[in-house]
Amino acid sequence: MVKLPRLYPILDRTQFADTESLLHAAAELHSGGVTLLQYRNKSGNVEQMLQETRKLRHSLGSSVKLIMNDRADLCLAAEFDGVHVGQEDLSPQSARRVIGAKLWLGVSTHNPEQLHEADATSADYLAIGPVFATSSKLNPDPVVGLEGVRRARQLTGKPLVAIGGVTRANARSVLDAGADSVAVISDLVHDPRKSAEEFFRILG
């Protein structure tokens, strides 16, 4: 079973003006103790995404596990460590066929039914959310709240990531509800290194 760090930052491309600022944020997060990062780019072209992800891999080396959002093909091309798929993306079964048995596979879920289905796949970890209201998605699913995290914890023995509106102010409550890790986007953008260090202090 995979071991998730308590903080799971997501580098959302929309938060960065250019590749250099994205790479700088990744380096700062690593300096702050981050060992797992997801690259998420919903609107970039394949060439740009491949260029950026290869630079990420090169700059961080093997010291940080890198997860590709959605694109199992680019996960392999950029030599990432795994892929994370959502409900509208490649199915977990199809993603696993592409990436093979050794790389990590994460699956997003938004309700008990989806979580139950994902739990039966070869996914290495499951995500539940949005826990709180979030601004990083145009059409977010209904908020599940801390009760949704507790319910998810009862339904799976796999590592559980909570996502959606998680900040330094509420992160501890999310772990207390049963999550193994919190995925964070917005609350790490400003001063990534200091923010990551504060998250780790809060999460213990």
Beta strands, then each sheet from edge to edge (+ up, - down):
strand 1: 7-12
strand 2: 36-40
strand 3: 65-69
strand 4: 82-85
strand 5: 104-109
strand 6: 125-128
strand 7: 160-163
strand 8: 181-184
sheet 1: 1+ 2+ 3+ 4+ 5+ 6+ 7+ 8+ 1+
end
